[in-house]
Amino acid sequence: TDARAAAPGQPGGSAAPPVHSTDTDAVVGGVTELTVSMAEVGGPSGREVVVSARLAPGVATSDVNVEVEGTSVVVMAGGRSRAASLPCAVDDGSASAKFDRKKRLLTVRFPVKEW
C-alpha cells in the first residue's frame, strides 16, 4: 500500500520525541533524511506514527512513493529506496501526507492499527 504526497492534510496533534534515530549517513535515492516518531492525537487510537522524509533538491513529489510492509516503511525516490522500522503496526489505508516545499520535507501520518 502506498501514501503519496498529494494526499489531503494531516490531523492535528503534538509531536513526541522520535522513537528511532534519524538516518542521515548518505543521500540515497533523493531522500537525505528519514525519521520515524510517535505523536499523540485526538483520533480513535489516540496515537499515530509520523514518517518524515527530507527530499534532495530536484526530486519531484510525483517521483516519491511510500510503502508499508508489516512494521517497516520504505520511501522510494529516483529508482532507489530507504527503509526504516516502525514502532508498531499502522493503518496504512488511512494515511495522510503533506509536503513542505520550503523545507523539502514530506510528512506522512499513519494511525496506529487497532487490534
Secondary structure, 3 states (H helix, E strand, C coil): CEECCCCCCCCCCEEEEECCCCECCCCECCEEEEEEEEEECCCCCCEEEEEEEEECCCCCHHHEEEEEECCEEEEEECCEEEEEECCCCECHHHCEEEEECCCCEEEEEEEECCC
